[in-house]
Each structure stands twice: as C-alpha cells, then as structure tokens.
Amino acid sequence: MRLACLLLASAVLTGCASPPAATPPIPGAPPPPTPLAALLDKPIYKMTPFETGQYIPHMQSAQPDLRKRIAAIGRQNIGQPYSLNLLGEFPFEIHDSLPMYSLEQSDCVVFAEHTYAMALSQSWEEFFWMLQRIRYRDGVIGVATRNHYTELDWNVANRWLVTDISADLAGPNGPGYDMRVDRARFLRTRHNTVRDIPVETSRQTYVPKDGVAAILEQLQEGDFVNVISTRNGEYWASHVGLVVLGPNGERHFLHSSAPKVREETFASYMARVAGREADNARAGKPGQMLAGFKFLRLNETITVPPMAPQPRPGRPGA
C-alpha cells in the first residue's frame, strides 16, 4: 500500500513538472539555411548576406562555366533598384559613412563589380575579398586607391580580369580620344583627401555607335562594356555593363541604369539614349551625347593577383 502511494505521488509530481526550457539562441548566430528552391527563386537584391553566402557556392557547382555563371548571377539581379554613389570605405575609412558593399541597390559600376566578384568566388568571405580586389588598386582599400576613372583606373587595374579589345574591333581607322586625369585635384575637391599624384594623359580607342552592329557577333558573354559619351569636345566612359547572350545567341546589354537593373539589346539601348538626346535638344538642354563603346574581353585564363593587405580566403598560398 505504501509503495502504491509513493508511486502515485511520484506520478503526480512528474505530471506537474514544467518541461525543460528551450535552449536560447546564441546572440549573433546565423539564421538556419534557406531551402535551396526558395533561395533560387529570390532575386539577389532581396537576399540577406547569409543567403548570399549560400547562393555563391551553389552557383560555383551548378554552373562551372564562368561566362555563363556571370550571366546567370547578373540576371538574378534584374530589377535591383538603381542608386548612384552607393559605396565608400566605411568603416575602414571615415571620410564618409558609405559602406563597402551593397546587395539591395546598385549603380552601373557596383552592379558589374558585384557580379564579377560573386562569379569568381566560392564563399561570402571570398566574395568580399574579391570585391575589394576588383574595386581598389592592388586591393589596397582607400579612397585614394579606389578605381575612380574607368579607362585609366578600372580597366588598367583589372587587366588580370579583362583585356581592352576596342582597337581590334574598331580597326585601324577607329576613332579615339585623349584623356587627361588629375587625380590629386579630384581627391582634394571631391573627397577632401590630399595626395601627391601626377597628372596622367592617355589616348583611348572606341567603337563608334554606328559601327556596333557590325562587331556584335565578336562579343562574348561576360565581356565588360564601357559606354563612351561626349560633351563639348570631351569624351569619357559614362556608363558600364556586361555582355550576355539572348535565347538565340544575340548579344544583349545587362546593366544597372535608372530606375533598375535591366537586360536589353544594344539597339534598344542606343534607341533609348537617342530618344533622351532628342528630348534634351527640344528642351534646349545641351546634354551629353552617345559616341560609342569600348569593349573589354573577359580573359580566358584568370589568375587573380594577391591582395597586399590580406590573403585570399579559402585559397592557401593565394
């Protein structure tokens, strides 16, 4: 009888006991992985950094061809809102409060750099490293080492990634323009940064707009595009983007331009620009005019140079 009472009391106490408390989440721990099907159905600009960290290695294995991977990643950002002057060096430098990367928005250069960096990387850490390697001379982060000028900074510093083929495409009688870049003045007036950098001059070649249709079939997916504009006798690269192939092999222009990232034919792009120029002319506004394009070939063999400040993540000895 006594044993039965003890058993009954034990059962009552056990039934009244509170269940063990759930283990509290660790502060700062990453969220659980997003299911792959849901992840691939989401535009990159709506992904969190954790989801992007899932997406990058998946794309490396799902699409081993670099050119096709560049196109696929770029297309998964179609619709990304456009915003000019997005990035800075914060918190590495505090001349402004702009961050070092952006998933939510892009301008033309940010879109191209982020697409190339994701396509060349196997992880979030490597993507962030690669982005700085592309964006800064020798990967040295700073406003003075950022590739501000497309023709004389970006194209030159990233010769390991792309090669200027504009002169070959334009032919011996192709048009050109002279550039004069005063980086010291630019840094002083735009970024309140003093550097002793000599003025640089250069001669640039481009394909005129009325000659683009004849050379389009020579372009390859993943090639880098510089849009060359002119105003008052001055020429410069005013916009950039990527070459991708349409469903029938036609060459398309994939780029970030207000209001969002879009893909279109080169003929469509040139027609839109011509319409804008006509509107400006009717309104008496002497805006910039489209002159043509520079094209840079994505290199067949890409050897990423080391970055001075830190080694490449996940690549021992790189």
N, C-alpha and C positions, 0 to 999 in steps of 0.2 A: 504493500500500500504506500509506504513511504517512498519507494522507488518510483511509483507511478506519479506521485505528487511532484517529485523532483523533475521528472521528465516533462510534466505538464507546465511547470514553472519555466523550465528552460525553453520550451516551445513558445510560451507567451512572450518571454523576453526577446527571443530571437525574432519573433514576428514584429515586435515594436521597435527593433533596432533600425536606425537610419542607414540607407545604403551608403556605401563608400563614396566620398566626394570625387567628382571627375578631376583628372589631372589638369590644372590650369595651363593655358597655352603659355609658351615661353615668349616673353616680350621680344618683339623684333623678329620672330621666327617667320620664314616664308610661308605663304599660304599653300594648301595642297595643290598638286598639279591639276591643270585644267584638262579635261578629256580631249584627246587629240582631234576628234571630229569637230568639237566646238571651237577649238583653237584655230583650226584651218579655215573655219567659216567666218573668222573675225578679221577685219582689217587691222593691219599692224598699228595704225594710229589709235586704235581702241584697245590695244593690248597693254597690260601692265608690264613693267620691266621683268617681273617673274615669268610672265607668259612669253615675253620675247626671248627670255633665256631658255625656254622650252623649244620655241619655234626655230631658233638659229641652228642648233644641232640636228633637228629633224630635217631641215632643208638641205644640210650637207649630205645626209644619207639618201634622202628622197630624190634629189636632183644633183647627180655628181658632175654634170656639165656646167662649168662656171658661167658661160654665156647664158644658158637657159635659166640658171639659178638667179642671175642678176635680173633677168626679165620677170621671172615669177615673183621675186621679192618686191621689185618695183611695182608690179601690177597689184600686189596685195595691199598697196598703199594708195591706190586710186581713190580719190575722194578726200584725201587728207587735206585739211584746211591750210591755206596759204597765209603766211605771216612773214613780213620782211624783217631782217635784222634780228634773228631769234637768239643767236648764241654769243656767248662771251667766254671768259675764262674763270668765272666764279665757281667755287671759292679759291681756286688756285691763285688767281689774281683778283684784286678788288677795285680795279679801275671802273667796273660797272657790276651790276648784280645779275647779269645774264648767265644762264647755265652752260655747261659744256656739251650737252646733247639734248635732243628733243624728239619724243615719239609722237606727241599729239599734233604738232604742226610742222611745217617746213617752208623754206623758201627754195629757190632753184638749186643753190649750192648744197644746202643742208640735205635736201632730198637725194641728190646724187651721191654725196659722201656717205650718208647713212646706208643707202642701198649697196654701194660697193663694200662698205665695211662689214655689213651683215653677210653678204655673199662670200666674203673671204675668211669668215670666222667660224669657229666650232663651238663657241660658248658666249655668254654675255660678257664675261671678263675679256675675252679676246676681241669681241666686237668693240668694246670701249677703248681698248688699246689700239686697235686698227683705225678707229675713227680719228684718234689723235695723230696717228702716224700719217694719215692722209691729209689731215687739216693743217698740220704745222710742219715747217721745215725741219727735217731730221727728227720729227716727233717731239721737239722741244716746245712745251706748252708756254704760250705767252702772246700778248697782243702784238709784239714786235716780230715774232716768228710765225704768226698766222699767215696763211696764203691769201692775202687780200686781193692781189691782182691776178686775174685768171690767166692771161697769156704769159706773164713773166714770173708769177709765183706758183700758182696751182699746177699749170701744165708742166712747168720745169721741175718742180719738186716731186712730182708724181710720175716721172719718166719710167720708173720701175713698174708702173701700172698701165700707162697708156703712152702711145707714141704719135706725135703730130704727123698726119699724112696729108694735110691740106695742100701742100705744094705739089705732091704727086697727083692728087685728084684734080687740081686746078690747071695743071700743065705749065709749060714754060712761059706762057703769056698770061698766067693767072694774076689777078690784082693783088695788091699788098698795101700796107700802111705802116707808117713809122710810129713808134710809141716812145714816150718819154715819161719815166716814172720817178717821182721824187718821194720816196718812202718816208724820209725824215720829216718832210713837211706834212705829209698825210698823217703820220702818227702824232705829230705835235698838235695839229689843228683838230683832228677827229677824236683822238684818244688821250690827249694831254700827256703824251709819253715822249720823252726826249731820247733819241738815238742818233748816233753819227753814222748815217748810211749814205753812200754816194749815189748820185742820180744815175739811173740806168736808161740806156736807149736800146731800141731793138727794131728790126724790120719783120713784120708779120705777113704771112700769105693766107688768103682765104678763098673759098669757092663762092663766086657771085650768085645771088639768088636766082637769076635766070639760067644758071648752069647746074643747079642742084638736081633737077630731074634726070639729067644725063649721067650722073655718077651714083645715083641712089643704090643701084644693084651692087655696087662695090662695097657698101657699108655692111658691117656685121653686127649681130646682136651684142649688146654690151658696150659698143663704142660710145665715146664721150663726145658731146656736141657743144660747141660754143656758137651762140648767135651773135653775129657781128652787126653792130649798129653804127650809124654815123650822124653827126650833127655839127654844123658849122666847120666842116672840113676835118673834124676829129673822128677817129674810129676806135672802137673798143668792144670787148666781149660784154654784152649787156645781160646775157641770159645763158643758162646751160641746161642740159638734159641728157637723155640716154637714147640710143637706138634700140628698138625692139622689132621683132618680125611679126607681121599680121598673119591671119589664118592662111593666106595664100602666098606667104613669103614677102609681101610688100613691106617696105621699110616705114616704120612708124616712129614718131617722136613722143617719148614718155618724159614728162617734166612737171615741175611744180610751178604753177603760174596762177595768179589771182583768178578765181577765188579758191581753186583747189587743184590737186594733182590730177592730170588728165593724160590720155593717150589719143593721139590723132595722127593723120598723115602729115607729111611735110607740106603738101599742097594746101591742106586745110589750115595749118598754122600760118603759112605765108598769106593766105587769103584773109584770115582774121587780122593779121598785122596790117595788111594793105587797107582794110576797112577802117581800122583805127587811124591810120595815117590820113586817109581821106576825110574822116570826121574832123581831125585836128586842122587840116588845111581849110576846110569850110568855116571853121570857127576862128580862123586867123591865129592858130597856135602852132608855131614852128617847132614841133616835137621831133624826137629822134626818128630816123628812117632805117628800115632794114636794108643792109648792104649785102649780107650773105652769111656763110657759115664756115667755121673751122671744124674739122673732124679729127678726132684722135682715136687711133685703133687700140682696142684692148689687147694687151700683149699676149701672145700665145703661151709663153712661159713667164710666170710671175714669181719672182724671188723678192719677198718683202724684206727690205733692208732693216737692220736692227734699229731700235729707237734708243737714243742716247740715255734718257733718264731711267728706263726700266726694261727688263727682258719681256719678251712676248709670252703671255700666259699660256700654259699648257704646251709650250714648244721648247723643251730643254735645249739650251745652246743656241736658240734663235736670236 
